Amino acid sequence: MTTPRPGPLPPPLQRFVFSWETMHTIIGGRSAIDLSHLRLGQRGSEGANRFLQRYGYDLENPAHADEAERIRAEAIGFLRGVLLPGIPGLDVPAEFDVLPILDLVRMAAGDFGADSGTAHESGPWQPVGVTAIGPADDLRRAWACAILRVMHTSAHAANYFQNNFYREIRARILDRFVAQVRTLDDGSQVLHGESFVVPLVRFEVKETKPMRSVVLKLLQKQENVAYDLFDHIGVRIIVERPVDALFAIRALREEHTIMYPNIKPTRSRNTLVDLEAYDGHVRDCLVRFQHGEADETETVQAIAAFDIKPLGDAQVDWNPYSSDKYRSIQFTCRQMIRIPNPLNERLVAAHAVARKHLDGRALDEMLESLTLHGVDPEIQFFFPYEVQVMDLASFEQATEGRASYAEYKHRQVLSARRRILPQVLELTDHASALRDDAPVGGPRSGGHGAVPLKRAFASTGLLPYTSLDALRRGGGI
């Protein structure tokens, strides 16, 4: 006869109880922001502090502490300004505006107890040293988790090169395109190739993406880190016919405006021209010409009229928030950027000042302390940018048809809500805010305002682009 053993498992057996959620983030391909709540190896402030230090923030360092507070404020602003508008009566509790970061981390782990103890892996048994929490603390933990999910994404959105050299990077990349776009006497524009020109309907440059837009976009990605964001800088080329799109890309390649060895293959998408069908069509037209069945003008017209789209849902598979009516050629290129190292420049200037005002041993000691060893004159790195090419009919369909930019953003916000706020919305009886038809936007201060579901911009970002002429007038290049 067996004797029941209620209560916690003994320590030798506790080690067999795993936190399968965290295991799946390490070896199962799951994102950390999809965890139900935070796991810490050790309870109390010591455990939370150790977690933050290993993450990259030492709160004993004032700069780290200030950065963590800034990110916390941005995260709460994102919740209030982007995800919560449209949900009546729901707001981030005021306590989270001033809650110390360590307490926020502990709360997200469900640690409301004394400032000591060891946490064990959670499972179907109540671990030693862990006390159950009530409904009120369940909600506080849910809010803490929501804030940390956005903070994690915002921390990864802070890119050193993006933050410090963005204007110069953008100028280096766009200068190549601007040099290749010619404005004719009648005001029309052409893309100049090595032996031909491509008439342009419009040439557009992507505007700078606000931080909230960066965070919202990263929240759609499984990895949700900034290295997956490749369209901080982008250009869009709109031509008359689909075939012209191929010539535009050829012109960019021939002038080395884009470097095909630096294309990121997994980011190339074509929903505009069926390349195999086009190749066969060109061969047929040239055979007819050689057989005397069509003259040169008829052959050119027949080739130019080709308009067969690729089959399948490549665009939707690539971006589930984009309309299947959005047709374009898109690819990501990387450009080598070389920028003078500001540290090297300051050290060289300091050397000159030292030589002017010092001599002898004092000069030697100063030059030794201001050594240039290991400080390269230039900083070099590859930076990605996106190129979109589309024909006029696709552009008009995108701006007037189903591929609405507002609908695209609406779907993005709903997706982010489901990922960031599921427990909060369930515990506060706002689960309806997760439905596909849930309202997004509202009059709340700091938000985007009401988001109409019909607005004439395309699902993949026609709105944030501006014309080359407007950019020149504004001094953006």
RAWOHU-V527759 format. One record per backbone hydrogen bond with DSSP energy under -1.0 kcal/mol. NH is the residue of the N-H (numbers start at 1). CO is the residue of the C=O. Records with the same first field share a line. If there is no record, write none. Layout:
# RAWOHU-V527759
NH->CO ; CO
This chain:
# RAWOHU-V527759
13->10
14->10
16->13
17->14
20->18
23->19
24->20
25->21
26->22
27->23
28->24
30->24
34->31
35->32
38->108
48->44
49->45
50->46
51->47
52->48
53->49
54->50
55->51
56->52
57->52
61->58
65->61
66->62
67->63
68->64
69->65
70->66
71->67
72->68
73->69
74->70
75->71
76->72
77->73
78->74
79->75
80->76
81->77
82->78
83->78
84->79
87->84
90->87
96->93
97->94
99->95
104->100
105->101
106->102
107->103
108->104
109->105
110->107
111->106
112->110
116->114
130->127
138->134
139->135
140->136
141->137
142->138
143->139
144->140
145->141
146->142
147->143
148->144
149->145
150->146
151->147
152->148
153->149
154->150
155->151
156->152
157->153
159->157
163->159
164->160
165->161
169->165
170->166
171->167
172->168
173->169
174->170
175->171
178->174
179->175
181->177
182->190
184->188
187->184
190->182
191->198
192->180
193->196
198->191
200->189
201->238
202->238
204->236
205->466
206->234
207->464
214->210
215->211
216->212
217->213
218->214
219->215
220->217
221->218
228->225
229->226
235->386
236->204
237->388
238->202
239->390
247->243
248->244
249->245
250->246
251->247
252->248
253->249
254->250
255->251
256->253
257->252
258->252
262->259
263->260
264->332
267->264
268->265
269->330
271->328
274->308
278->274
279->275
280->276
281->277
282->278
283->279
284->280
285->281
286->282
287->283
288->284
289->285
290->286
291->287
292->289
293->288
299->295
300->296
301->297
302->298
303->299
304->300
305->301
306->303
317->313
318->314
319->315
322->319
326->323
329->389
330->269
331->387
333->385
334->262
335->383
337->381
339->379
341->377
345->341
346->342
347->343
348->344
349->345
350->346
351->347
352->348
353->349
354->350
355->351
356->352
357->353
358->354
364->360
365->361
366->362
367->363
368->364
369->365
370->366
371->368
375->372
379->339
381->337
383->335
385->333
386->233
387->331
388->235
389->329
390->237
392->239
395->391
396->392
397->393
398->394
399->395
400->396
401->397
404->402
405->457
408->404
409->405
410->406
411->407
412->408
413->409
414->410
415->411
416->412
417->413
418->414
419->415
420->416
421->417
425->421
426->422
427->423
428->424
429->426
430->425
433->430
434->431
435->432
438->435
441->85
447->444
448->81
451->440
457->455
461->458
465->462
466->205
468->203
471->467
472->468
473->469
474->470
475->472
476->471
